[in-house]
Amino acid sequence: MFNEQVSTYFWSCSVSQWLISILSIVLQALLLSSSYASLEPYDLLYNNAVEAFYRSDYKDVVRYMEGALSSYAEVRQTKVRCRLRCQDQHPFDSVSMDLQFFDVVLRRSNCQNECIEEKVGTQSMHKVSEDVIQDFQRRIPYNYLQLAYQKLKQLDKAAAAAHTYFQANPEHVEMDQNLEQYKALEGTDQDHFVDREARPHQRSFSAGVKLYDSADYKGAIALFEEALQEYYRADVECRALCQGPQRFEAQEHVLYRYSLYELVSDHFTQALHCEHECVRDLSTRPGRLSPMENYLPLHYDYLQFAYFQMNMVEEALECAKSYLLFHEGEEFMTENVEYYREAVGQDVKPREVRPCVASKMAPYSLYNELTLCPHPLYWCVCVCVFVCVCTVGGPLVYDSVQLVQNSKALNGTQRVLLDDVISVDECAELTNLAHTVTMAGDGYRGKMSPHTPNERFEGATVLKTLQYGYEGRVPLRSARLFYDASERARRIIESYFLLNSTLHFSYTHLVCRTAITGQQDHRNDLSHPIHADNCLLDPEANECWKEPPAYTYRDYSALLYLNGDFEGGEFIFTEMDAKTVTAQVKPMCGRMVGFSSGGENPHGVRAVTRGQRCAVALWFTLDPLFRELVNTTAMLGEFWPIPPDRAGVT
C-alpha cells in the first residue's frame, strides 16, 4: 500500500512538473512571439504600400513605405551586429582539428540565429523574394514616396524622395523632369534635395573633393579623414553581410552530389568572393555599373597633397608611404616620399592598413563599439610636387610628318598634334570624295543634326566608299586614298604612342559638318558636346564611367582634318568638369590630333558658324575582337591588290 501511495505521489508530481514545463514553454513562446511581431517584414509593408498607392490612399502609402524602408534597414543592421558579435565570440583562431572547426561553425550559426531572432523575430518572416530585394536596391520605394508626398502637398519630402530615386536611376527621364519642376516650385529650396540613401563615405569624399578644388585644404583634410573612417566601417559591415547563406549559381546540386568538404569549401569560396566584391561595391556610385577607378587610393592622393599645402609634411609623408604599400615603386609617389622625408628630417611609418574591431563587445552594442585603428590606411594618388618630365613620343614613321605639340604642350596626357600627315592635293581629293559619297545622318543613326540643330552632319563609312569606287561612281583612286590616309594615321598613332601590340581600326568615318545659314546668330552651343570616346563622362562626379552604352573597347582616337576654310569648329580638350578648356586645335589641311580615348581626354568641337568642316575621324582598339572588319577586308585585298609593303598585314 505504501509503495502504491509513493508511486501515485511521484506520478502526480511528475504530471505536475510536466504541466508546469508545458505552460512555461507556451508562455515563453507567447512572449517571444509578441517580441517577434515588433518588426514587421518589409516585403509585407512594401506590398501594402503599393496596394494603397493603386487605391489612391496616399497617407497609407507614406505610412507603409516609410515603415518598409525602416524595416529593411533594421534587418540589415541586425544581421551586421549579430554576425560580428558571434564572430567575435566564436573565432576560428584556435581551431586545429575537423571536429573543432565544425563545432565553431555550429556554435557561430546558433549564436547568429538566436541573436537575430531575438531582435527581429523569426527569420523566416523576413525571407523575401529576389524581386523585392532588387526593388529596394534600385530605390523603387522612393518613386512611390515622391508621388505620394506630392499628392499630400509635402513638397520638401517629395523633393528628397525624388532626388534619392534619381541618384540611382539617372536615366529616368520623367523623374528628371519632376525634379526640375520641384526646383521651380515655391516652398522648396536646395536643402530639400538630399539623398536619403547616400553612403556616408561617398558623401564625405565628394564634399572633400569640392573643398579641395576650391583650395580649402583644411576643410578637405577633415572630410577625407572622415570619409576613410566611414569607408572602413562600411567595409566591415559589407564583409559581415557576406557570412550569410550563399548562392551556387554555376552548380546544380540536384544532379550531382558533392561531399561535405566540397560543400563547405564551396560556401567559403563564395563568401570570400562576396568579400572581394565589397571593394567594388563600396567604390560604385548609385546608378552606376562600374566602380570609381582607384577609389580608395584617391583619398590619399588628395590627403598627401592637402597636408603638404597645410605645411603638415610629416602627415603628408605618412600618407605617401601608406600609398606605396599598394602601389610599390610608383615613380611620382616615390619622389614625393623622398621630398617629404628630406623636409621632415626623419622617416615615419605608413599608417595601419586594416580596420580594428574591439575584442569584447556587448550584445547589440557592437555596431556602436566598432572602432578603427587610430591611423587607418590612407591612400594617395600622386599629385606631383615636382615638375614632371614628359616622355618623348616614338617615331612618326613618315618623313613629311611634323610634330607640332606633344602632351605637355597640350596640357594633358597621351595627346599629340601633327601636321602634314597628308598633302594639300590629297586633302582636296578627299574633300571632293566627301561631297560625292557622304549622306546626311550617315554614321549618326540617320539624324541629320545629331549634336546641334544649327549644323548639318554628313558622313560616309569605309565600306560605302569602297562600294562606290567598285561600282565606278567615284574614282577608285580616291576611294583607295581614303583607306591609305586612315592606314597612315593608324601607323603614326601606333608608333608615336609606343604601343607594344597591334593597333586595329575600330571605326573610320569621313564626315563633314556644315553651318546652316540663318541659324548662327547668338549661338552658345557646341558642334559636338564635351565627351570621352570610351566612357560616359560625368562632370558632376568628376568621373568617366567605362560601361555601356559607351564604346568601352576603344583605346585611341584621331582626327585628320581636310580643310580650314570655315569659321569656328575648333577642337578642344577640357578638364573632367567639361568646362575648363586645357587646349585648343584649329583644323587645317593635313593636321591630325591623336589621343587616348579614356576619361583623361574629354574633348569636343566648338560651333561651326560659317562654311563646312571636313575630317576623317578614326577610332582604334588594341583588342582584335573589336577591329573594323571593313578595313580588314580592304587590307586583305578584296577590293584591290595589296602592294608589296602591305602583303601579309592582317
C-alpha positions as CSV (number, residue, x, y, z in Angstrom):
1,M,0.0,0.0,0.0
2,F,2.8,2.3,0.9
3,N,4.5,1.6,-2.4
4,E,1.4,2.4,-4.3
5,Q,1.0,5.7,-2.5
6,V,4.5,6.6,-3.1
7,S,4.2,5.7,-6.8
8,T,1.0,7.7,-7.0
9,Y,2.7,10.6,-5.3
10,F,5.6,10.6,-7.7
11,W,3.3,10.1,-10.6
12,S,1.3,13.2,-9.6
13,C,4.5,15.2,-9.1
14,S,5.8,14.2,-12.5
15,V,2.5,15.2,-14.1
16,S,2.5,18.5,-12.3
17,Q,6.1,19.2,-13.3
18,W,5.3,18.2,-16.8
19,L,2.3,20.5,-16.9
20,I,4.4,23.3,-15.4
21,S,7.1,22.8,-18.1
22,I,4.5,22.8,-20.9
23,L,2.9,26.0,-19.5
24,S,6.4,27.6,-19.2
25,I,7.2,26.8,-22.8
26,V,3.9,28.1,-24.0
27,L,4.3,31.3,-22.0
28,Q,7.8,31.8,-23.4
29,A,6.5,31.2,-26.9
30,L,3.8,33.8,-26.4
31,L,6.4,36.3,-25.0
32,L,8.8,35.6,-27.8
33,S,6.0,35.8,-30.5
34,S,4.9,39.2,-29.1
35,S,8.6,40.3,-29.3
36,Y,9.0,38.9,-32.8
37,A,5.9,40.8,-34.0
38,S,7.6,44.1,-33.1
39,L,9.3,44.3,-36.6
40,E,7.0,43.7,-39.5
41,P,8.6,42.2,-42.6
42,Y,9.5,44.8,-45.1
43,D,8.1,42.9,-48.1
44,L,4.7,42.9,-46.5
45,L,4.8,46.6,-45.7
46,Y,6.0,47.2,-49.3
47,N,3.1,45.3,-50.7
48,N,0.7,47.1,-48.5
49,A,2.1,50.5,-49.7
50,V,1.8,49.5,-53.4
51,E,-1.8,48.4,-52.9
52,A,-2.5,51.7,-51.1
53,F,-1.0,53.6,-54.0
54,Y,-3.3,52.0,-56.5
55,R,-6.4,52.9,-54.4
56,S,-5.0,56.5,-54.1
57,D,-4.7,56.2,-50.3
58,Y,-1.5,58.3,-50.2
59,K,-1.4,58.6,-46.4
60,D,-1.2,54.8,-46.2
61,V,1.4,54.8,-49.0
62,V,3.7,57.0,-46.9
63,R,3.0,55.1,-43.6
64,Y,3.6,51.6,-45.1
65,M,6.5,52.6,-47.4
66,E,8.4,54.5,-44.7
67,G,7.8,51.5,-42.5
68,A,9.2,49.2,-45.2
69,L,12.3,51.2,-45.6
70,S,12.8,51.3,-41.8
71,S,12.3,47.6,-41.5
72,Y,14.7,46.9,-44.4
73,A,17.4,49.0,-42.7
74,E,16.8,47.4,-39.3
75,V,17.0,43.8,-40.7
76,R,20.3,44.7,-42.4
77,Q,21.9,46.3,-39.3
78,T,20.7,43.5,-37.1
79,K,22.5,40.9,-39.3
80,V,25.6,43.0,-39.2
81,R,25.6,43.4,-35.5
82,C,24.8,39.8,-34.7
83,R,27.3,38.3,-37.2
84,L,30.1,40.4,-35.9
85,R,29.2,39.7,-32.3
86,C,29.1,35.9,-32.9
87,Q,32.3,36.0,-35.0
88,D,34.0,37.6,-32.0
89,Q,32.6,35.1,-29.6
90,H,33.4,32.0,-31.7
91,P,36.6,32.7,-33.6
92,F,38.3,30.1,-35.9
93,D,41.7,31.2,-34.5
94,S,42.3,28.2,-32.2
95,V,40.8,25.5,-34.4
96,S,43.2,22.7,-35.2
97,M,41.0,19.7,-36.0
98,D,38.0,19.0,-38.1
99,L,35.6,18.5,-35.2
100,Q,36.7,21.7,-33.6
101,F,36.1,23.5,-36.9
102,F,32.6,22.2,-37.2
103,D,32.0,22.9,-33.6
104,V,32.8,26.5,-34.2
105,V,30.7,26.6,-37.3
106,L,27.6,25.2,-35.4
107,R,28.1,27.4,-32.4
108,R,28.5,30.5,-34.5
109,S,25.4,29.6,-36.6
110,N,23.3,29.0,-33.5
111,C,24.6,32.3,-32.0
112,Q,23.6,34.2,-35.1
113,N,20.2,32.7,-35.3
114,E,19.4,33.4,-31.6
115,C,20.8,36.9,-31.8
116,I,18.8,37.8,-35.0
117,E,15.5,36.2,-33.9
118,E,15.7,37.9,-30.5
119,K,15.9,41.3,-32.3
120,V,13.6,41.0,-35.3
121,G,11.7,37.8,-34.8
122,T,11.6,34.5,-36.7
123,Q,13.9,34.8,-39.6
124,S,11.6,33.0,-42.0
125,M,9.3,36.0,-41.7
126,H,12.0,38.2,-43.2
127,K,12.9,36.0,-46.2
128,V,11.8,38.0,-49.2
129,S,11.8,37.4,-52.9
130,E,14.7,38.4,-55.2
131,D,12.3,40.8,-57.0
132,V,11.6,42.8,-53.8
133,I,15.3,42.9,-52.9
134,Q,16.0,44.3,-56.4
135,D,13.3,46.9,-55.9
136,F,14.9,48.1,-52.7
137,Q,18.4,48.1,-54.2
138,R,17.1,50.2,-57.1
139,R,15.3,52.5,-54.7
140,I,11.9,51.9,-56.3
141,P,10.1,52.7,-52.9
142,Y,11.2,56.3,-53.3
143,N,9.4,56.6,-56.6
144,Y,6.1,55.8,-54.9
145,L,7.0,58.1,-52.0
146,Q,7.7,61.1,-54.1
147,L,4.3,60.8,-55.8
148,A,2.6,60.2,-52.5
149,Y,4.2,63.2,-50.8
150,Q,3.4,65.3,-53.9
151,K,-0.3,64.4,-53.6
152,L,-0.1,65.2,-49.9
153,K,1.4,68.7,-50.7
154,Q,4.6,67.8,-48.7
155,L,6.9,69.2,-51.3
156,D,10.1,69.1,-49.2
157,K,9.7,65.4,-48.6
158,A,8.7,64.8,-52.2
159,A,11.8,66.6,-53.5
160,A,14.0,64.5,-51.2
161,A,12.4,61.2,-52.3
162,A,12.6,62.2,-56.0
163,H,16.3,63.2,-55.6
164,T,17.0,59.9,-53.8
165,Y,15.4,57.8,-56.5
166,F,17.1,59.8,-59.3
167,Q,20.6,59.2,-57.9
168,A,20.2,55.5,-58.5
169,N,18.2,55.9,-61.7
170,P,19.8,58.8,-63.7
171,E,18.4,57.6,-67.0
172,H,14.8,58.1,-65.7
173,V,13.6,61.0,-67.9
174,E,10.3,61.5,-66.1
175,M,12.0,61.8,-62.7
176,D,14.5,64.3,-64.1
177,Q,11.6,66.4,-65.3
178,N,9.9,66.1,-61.9
179,L,13.0,67.3,-60.2
180,E,13.1,70.4,-62.4
181,Q,9.5,71.1,-61.6
182,Y,10.2,70.8,-57.8
183,K,13.1,73.2,-58.1
184,A,10.8,75.8,-59.7
185,L,8.1,75.5,-57.1
186,E,7.7,77.8,-54.1
187,G,8.3,76.1,-50.8
188,T,11.3,74.1,-52.0
189,D,14.9,75.0,-51.7
190,Q,18.2,73.4,-52.4
191,D,18.5,71.9,-49.0
192,H,15.4,69.7,-49.6
193,F,17.2,67.8,-52.5
194,V,19.1,65.3,-50.3
195,D,20.0,61.7,-51.0
196,R,18.3,59.8,-48.1
197,E,20.3,56.7,-49.0
198,A,23.7,58.4,-49.5
199,R,26.6,56.4,-48.2
200,P,28.5,58.3,-45.6
201,H,31.9,57.5,-47.0
202,Q,31.0,58.6,-50.5
203,R,29.2,61.7,-49.3
204,S,32.2,62.8,-47.3
205,F,34.6,62.1,-50.2
206,S,32.5,64.1,-52.7
207,A,32.3,67.0,-50.3
208,G,36.1,66.8,-49.7
209,V,36.8,66.9,-53.4
210,K,34.7,70.1,-53.7
211,L,36.6,71.8,-50.9
212,Y,39.9,70.6,-52.3
213,D,39.1,72.0,-55.7
214,S,38.3,75.4,-54.1
215,A,41.7,75.3,-52.3
216,D,40.1,74.8,-48.8
217,Y,42.7,72.2,-47.9
218,K,42.0,72.3,-44.1
219,G,38.3,71.5,-44.7
220,A,39.2,68.9,-47.3
221,I,41.5,67.1,-44.9
222,A,38.8,66.8,-42.3
223,L,36.3,65.4,-44.8
224,F,38.8,63.0,-46.4
225,E,39.8,61.6,-43.0
226,E,36.1,61.2,-42.2
227,A,35.5,59.5,-45.5
228,L,38.2,57.0,-44.7
229,Q,36.7,56.2,-41.3
230,E,33.3,55.7,-42.9
231,Y,34.8,53.6,-45.7
232,Y,36.4,51.2,-43.3
233,R,33.3,51.0,-41.2
234,A,31.3,50.2,-44.4
235,D,33.9,47.6,-45.4
236,V,33.4,45.8,-42.1
237,E,29.6,45.8,-42.5
238,C,29.8,44.6,-46.1
239,R,32.1,41.7,-45.1
240,A,29.8,40.8,-42.3
241,L,26.8,40.5,-44.6
242,C,28.8,38.0,-46.7
243,Q,28.7,35.5,-43.8
244,G,25.1,34.5,-44.6
245,P,23.8,31.8,-47.0
246,Q,25.5,31.8,-50.4
247,R,24.1,31.1,-53.8
248,F,25.7,28.5,-56.1
249,E,24.6,29.7,-59.5
250,A,27.1,27.7,-61.5
251,Q,26.4,24.4,-59.8
252,E,23.4,22.0,-59.9
253,H,23.4,20.1,-56.6
254,V,20.3,18.1,-57.5
255,L,22.1,16.4,-60.4
256,Y,25.5,15.9,-58.7
257,R,26.1,15.0,-55.1
258,Y,29.0,16.8,-53.5
259,S,30.8,15.6,-50.5
260,L,30.6,17.5,-47.2
261,Y,34.0,19.0,-47.6
262,E,33.3,20.2,-51.2
263,L,30.1,21.9,-50.0
264,V,31.9,23.6,-47.1
265,S,34.7,24.6,-49.5
266,D,32.1,26.0,-52.0
267,H,30.4,28.0,-49.3
268,F,33.6,29.7,-48.0
269,T,34.8,30.3,-51.6
270,Q,31.5,32.1,-52.3
271,A,31.8,34.1,-49.1
272,L,35.4,35.0,-50.0
273,H,34.3,36.1,-53.4
274,C,31.5,38.2,-51.8
275,E,34.0,39.9,-49.5
276,H,36.2,40.6,-52.5
277,E,33.3,42.3,-54.3
278,C,32.9,44.7,-51.3
279,V,35.8,46.7,-52.7
280,R,33.8,47.2,-56.0
281,D,30.5,47.8,-54.1
282,L,32.0,50.5,-51.8
283,S,33.5,52.4,-54.8
284,T,30.5,52.2,-57.0
285,R,28.2,55.2,-57.0
286,P,24.4,54.7,-57.1
287,G,23.0,54.0,-60.6
288,R,26.4,53.1,-62.0
289,L,27.7,49.7,-63.1
290,S,31.4,50.5,-62.9
291,P,33.3,51.5,-59.7
292,M,35.2,54.7,-59.4
293,E,38.7,53.8,-60.6
294,N,41.3,53.8,-57.8
295,Y,38.7,55.0,-55.3
296,L,40.4,54.3,-52.0
297,P,43.8,55.5,-53.3
298,L,42.3,58.8,-54.4
299,H,41.7,59.7,-50.7
300,Y,45.4,59.5,-50.1
301,D,46.1,61.4,-53.3
302,Y,44.2,64.4,-52.0
303,L,45.3,63.9,-48.4
304,Q,49.1,63.8,-49.1
305,F,49.0,67.0,-51.2
306,A,46.5,68.8,-48.9
307,Y,48.7,68.1,-45.9
308,F,51.6,69.4,-47.9
309,Q,49.7,72.6,-48.7
310,M,49.0,73.0,-44.9
311,N,52.7,72.6,-44.2
312,M,52.0,69.3,-42.3
313,V,54.8,67.5,-44.0
314,E,55.0,64.6,-41.6
315,E,51.4,63.7,-42.2
316,A,51.9,64.0,-45.9
317,L,54.9,61.6,-45.7
318,E,52.8,59.2,-43.7
319,C,50.1,59.2,-46.4
320,A,52.5,58.9,-49.3
321,K,54.2,55.9,-47.7
322,S,50.9,54.3,-47.0
323,Y,50.0,54.7,-50.7
324,L,53.2,52.9,-51.7
325,L,52.1,49.9,-49.7
326,F,49.6,49.3,-52.5
327,H,51.5,50.8,-55.5
328,E,55.0,49.8,-54.6
329,G,57.6,51.7,-56.6
330,E,55.3,54.2,-58.3
331,E,57.7,56.8,-59.6
332,F,55.9,60.0,-58.7
333,M,54.9,58.9,-55.2
334,T,58.4,57.6,-54.5
335,E,59.7,61.1,-55.5
336,N,57.2,62.7,-53.2
337,V,58.3,60.4,-50.3
338,E,61.9,61.4,-50.8
339,Y,61.0,65.1,-50.9
340,Y,58.8,64.8,-47.7
341,R,61.5,62.7,-45.9
342,E,64.1,65.3,-46.6
343,A,61.9,68.1,-45.4
344,V,61.0,66.3,-42.2
345,G,64.5,65.1,-41.5
346,Q,63.4,61.6,-40.4
347,D,61.5,58.7,-41.7
348,V,58.0,57.7,-40.5
349,K,56.0,54.5,-40.8
350,P,52.9,54.3,-43.0
351,R,49.5,54.1,-41.4
352,E,48.0,50.8,-40.4
353,V,46.4,49.1,-43.3
354,R,43.4,47.3,-41.7
355,P,40.5,48.3,-39.6
356,C,40.3,47.1,-36.0
357,V,37.3,45.7,-34.2
358,A,37.0,45.8,-30.4
359,S,37.8,42.4,-29.0
360,K,34.9,42.3,-26.5
361,M,31.5,43.6,-27.4
362,A,28.2,43.6,-25.6
363,P,25.1,42.3,-27.3
364,Y,23.7,44.7,-29.8
365,S,26.1,47.4,-28.9
366,L,28.7,46.1,-31.3
367,Y,27.9,48.5,-34.1
368,N,28.4,51.4,-31.7
369,E,31.6,49.9,-30.4
370,L,33.0,49.2,-33.8
371,T,36.2,51.2,-34.0
372,L,39.0,51.7,-36.4
373,C,42.7,51.7,-35.9
374,P,44.0,55.2,-34.7
375,H,45.6,55.6,-38.1
376,P,43.8,53.6,-40.8
377,L,45.5,53.3,-44.1
378,Y,45.2,56.4,-46.2
379,W,45.7,56.2,-50.0
380,C,47.3,58.9,-52.1
381,V,47.4,59.1,-55.8
382,C,50.4,61.2,-56.8
383,V,49.9,65.0,-57.2
384,C,53.4,65.9,-58.2
385,V,55.3,68.2,-56.0
386,F,58.0,68.2,-58.7
387,V,57.9,69.3,-62.3
388,C,57.3,66.2,-64.4
389,V,59.4,65.5,-67.4
390,C,57.2,64.3,-70.3
391,T,58.4,61.2,-72.2
392,V,59.2,62.0,-75.8
393,G,56.9,60.1,-78.2
394,G,58.1,57.4,-80.6
395,P,59.0,57.9,-84.3
396,L,56.5,59.5,-86.7
397,V,57.1,56.8,-89.4
398,Y,56.8,59.3,-92.4
399,D,59.5,61.9,-93.1
400,S,57.0,64.6,-94.1
401,V,55.0,64.4,-90.8
402,Q,55.8,67.3,-88.4
403,L,55.3,67.2,-84.6
404,V,53.6,70.4,-83.6
405,Q,52.7,69.8,-79.9
406,N,53.2,66.9,-77.5
407,S,51.2,66.0,-74.4
408,K,53.0,68.6,-72.3
409,A,52.3,71.4,-74.8
410,L,48.6,70.3,-75.0
411,N,48.3,70.3,-71.2
412,G,47.4,66.7,-70.8
413,T,48.5,63.1,-71.2
414,Q,48.5,60.8,-74.2
415,R,48.0,63.7,-76.7
416,V,49.7,64.7,-79.9
417,L,49.2,67.3,-82.6
418,L,50.8,66.7,-86.0
419,D,51.0,68.5,-89.4
420,D,51.5,67.3,-93.0
421,V,50.0,63.9,-92.4
422,I,48.6,64.2,-95.9
423,S,49.3,66.7,-98.7
424,V,47.2,69.6,-100.0
425,D,46.3,67.6,-103.1
426,E,45.2,64.6,-101.0
427,C,43.1,66.9,-98.8
428,A,41.4,68.3,-101.9
429,E,40.8,64.8,-103.4
430,L,39.3,63.5,-100.1
431,T,37.1,66.7,-99.8
432,N,35.8,66.1,-103.3
433,L,35.2,62.5,-102.4
434,A,33.3,63.6,-99.3
435,H,31.0,65.8,-101.4
436,T,30.1,62.8,-103.5
437,V,29.7,59.9,-101.1
438,T,28.6,61.4,-97.8
439,M,24.9,61.4,-96.9
440,A,23.1,63.4,-94.2
441,G,22.9,61.4,-91.0
442,D,25.2,58.6,-92.1
443,G,27.0,57.3,-89.1
444,Y,24.6,59.2,-86.8
445,R,21.7,56.7,-86.9
446,G,20.1,58.8,-89.7
447,K,20.0,62.0,-87.7
448,M,21.0,64.9,-89.9
449,S,21.7,67.1,-86.9
450,P,22.6,64.7,-84.0
451,H,24.5,67.1,-81.8
452,T,23.1,70.6,-82.7
453,P,20.2,71.8,-84.8
454,N,22.4,74.5,-86.2
455,E,24.6,72.3,-88.3
456,R,24.1,69.5,-90.8
457,F,26.1,66.4,-90.5
458,E,27.0,64.2,-93.4
459,G,29.2,61.1,-93.3
460,A,30.4,58.0,-95.2
461,T,31.9,54.8,-93.9
462,V,34.8,52.9,-95.5
463,L,32.5,50.2,-96.8
464,K,30.3,52.7,-98.6
465,T,33.3,54.5,-100.2
466,L,34.7,51.2,-101.4
467,Q,31.4,50.2,-102.9
468,Y,31.1,53.5,-104.7
469,G,34.7,53.0,-106.1
470,Y,34.0,49.4,-107.1
471,E,30.8,50.5,-108.9
472,G,32.6,53.3,-110.7
473,R,30.5,56.1,-109.0
474,V,33.7,57.7,-107.7
475,P,37.3,57.3,-108.9
476,L,38.7,54.1,-107.4
477,R,41.9,56.0,-106.7
478,S,40.0,58.4,-104.4
479,A,38.4,55.5,-102.6
480,R,41.8,53.9,-102.1
481,L,43.2,57.2,-100.8
482,F,40.6,57.2,-98.1
483,Y,41.9,53.9,-96.9
484,D,45.6,54.8,-97.4
485,A,45.2,58.0,-95.4
486,S,43.5,56.2,-92.5
487,E,46.2,53.5,-92.5
488,R,48.8,56.2,-92.4
489,A,47.1,57.7,-89.4
490,R,46.9,54.3,-87.7
491,R,50.6,53.6,-88.2
492,I,51.6,57.0,-86.8
493,I,49.4,56.7,-83.7
494,E,50.7,53.2,-83.1
495,S,54.3,54.3,-83.4
496,Y,54.2,57.6,-81.6
497,F,52.4,56.3,-78.5
498,L,55.0,53.4,-78.4
499,L,52.3,50.7,-78.3
500,N,53.7,47.2,-77.9
501,S,50.8,45.5,-79.6
502,T,49.0,46.0,-82.9
503,L,46.5,48.9,-83.1
504,H,43.4,47.9,-85.0
505,F,40.8,50.1,-86.7
506,S,37.6,50.2,-84.6
507,Y,35.6,52.6,-86.7
508,T,36.6,55.0,-89.6
509,H,34.3,57.8,-90.7
510,L,34.6,60.5,-93.4
511,V,32.4,63.3,-92.0
512,C,31.6,66.9,-92.9
513,R,29.6,69.3,-90.7
514,T,28.1,72.4,-92.3
515,A,26.7,75.6,-90.7
516,I,23.1,76.1,-91.5
517,T,22.5,79.6,-92.9
518,G,20.2,81.8,-90.9
519,Q,20.7,79.8,-87.6
520,Q,24.1,81.2,-86.5
521,D,23.1,84.3,-84.6
522,H,23.6,84.2,-80.9
523,R,24.7,80.6,-80.8
524,N,26.0,79.4,-77.5
525,D,26.1,75.6,-78.2
526,L,28.9,73.3,-79.4
527,S,29.1,71.5,-82.7
528,H,29.9,68.4,-80.6
529,P,29.4,68.4,-76.8
530,I,32.2,67.5,-74.5
531,H,32.6,63.8,-74.1
532,A,35.1,60.9,-73.9
533,D,35.3,58.2,-76.5
534,N,35.3,55.0,-74.4
535,C,33.4,56.0,-71.2
536,L,30.4,58.1,-70.1
537,L,31.6,61.4,-68.8
538,D,30.1,62.5,-65.5
539,P,31.3,66.1,-64.9
540,E,29.5,66.5,-61.5
541,A,31.1,63.3,-60.1
542,N,34.4,64.1,-61.8
543,E,34.3,60.6,-63.2
544,C,34.1,58.8,-66.5
545,W,32.2,55.5,-66.3
546,K,33.5,52.8,-68.6
547,E,30.3,51.0,-69.2
548,P,27.7,50.6,-71.9
549,P,26.5,52.4,-74.0
550,A,30.0,53.8,-74.2
551,Y,32.3,52.1,-76.7
552,T,34.5,50.8,-73.9
553,Y,36.8,48.8,-76.3
554,R,38.2,52.0,-78.0
555,D,41.7,52.8,-76.9
556,Y,43.0,55.6,-79.1
557,S,41.3,58.2,-81.3
558,A,42.5,60.5,-84.1
559,L,41.0,63.3,-86.3
560,L,42.6,64.0,-89.6
561,Y,41.5,67.4,-91.0
562,L,40.9,68.1,-94.7
563,N,40.3,71.8,-94.7
564,G,40.4,75.0,-92.6
565,D,38.3,77.4,-94.7
566,F,35.5,77.8,-92.3
567,E,34.7,79.8,-89.2
568,G,34.6,78.2,-85.7
569,G,34.9,74.4,-85.4
570,E,38.0,74.4,-83.2
571,F,38.7,71.1,-81.5
572,I,39.1,71.5,-77.7
573,F,40.3,69.4,-74.8
574,T,38.8,70.1,-71.3
575,E,39.2,69.0,-67.7
576,M,36.8,66.4,-66.3
577,D,34.4,69.2,-65.5
578,A,33.6,69.6,-69.2
579,K,34.1,73.3,-68.8
580,T,37.8,74.2,-68.3
581,V,39.5,74.2,-71.7
582,T,43.0,72.9,-71.5
583,A,44.0,73.0,-75.2
584,Q,42.5,74.2,-78.5
585,V,43.3,73.0,-82.0
586,K,42.5,74.9,-85.2
587,P,41.8,72.5,-88.0
588,M,43.7,72.8,-91.3
589,C,44.5,70.6,-94.2
590,G,46.8,67.7,-93.2
591,R,46.7,68.4,-89.5
592,M,45.9,65.5,-87.1
593,V,45.2,65.3,-83.4
594,G,45.6,62.0,-81.7
595,F,44.9,61.0,-78.1
596,S,43.9,58.1,-75.8
597,S,40.2,57.5,-75.7
598,G,39.6,57.5,-72.0
599,G,38.4,59.9,-69.4
600,E,41.8,61.6,-69.2
601,N,41.0,63.3,-72.5
602,P,37.5,64.8,-72.5
603,H,37.0,66.8,-75.8
604,G,34.5,68.5,-78.1
605,V,34.1,70.8,-81.0
606,R,33.2,74.5,-81.0
607,A,30.3,75.6,-83.2
608,V,30.9,75.8,-86.9
609,T,29.4,79.2,-87.7
610,R,30.2,79.5,-91.4
611,G,31.2,77.1,-94.1
612,Q,31.9,73.4,-94.0
613,R,34.4,71.4,-91.8
614,C,35.5,68.0,-93.2
615,A,37.7,65.4,-91.5
616,V,38.5,61.7,-91.3
617,A,37.5,60.5,-87.8
618,L,39.3,57.4,-86.6
619,W,38.9,55.2,-83.5
620,F,41.3,52.4,-82.7
621,T,41.3,49.4,-80.5
622,L,44.0,47.1,-79.1
623,D,41.5,44.2,-78.9
624,P,41.3,42.3,-82.2
625,L,37.8,41.1,-81.4
626,F,36.5,44.7,-82.0
627,R,38.5,45.6,-85.1
628,E,36.7,47.1,-88.0
629,L,36.0,44.2,-90.4
630,V,35.6,46.6,-93.4
631,N,39.2,47.9,-93.1
632,T,40.4,44.3,-92.6
633,T,38.7,43.4,-95.8
634,A,40.4,46.2,-97.6
635,M,43.8,45.2,-96.2
636,L,43.3,41.7,-97.4
637,G,42.8,42.9,-101.0
638,E,39.1,42.1,-101.7
639,F,38.7,45.4,-103.5
640,W,42.2,45.9,-104.8
641,P,45.6,44.1,-104.9
642,I,47.9,44.5,-101.9
643,P,51.1,46.3,-102.7
644,P,54.4,44.6,-101.7
645,D,54.8,46.7,-98.5
646,R,51.3,45.7,-97.2
647,A,51.5,42.0,-98.0
648,G,50.6,39.7,-95.1
649,V,49.1,42.5,-93.0
650,T,46.0,41.4,-91.1
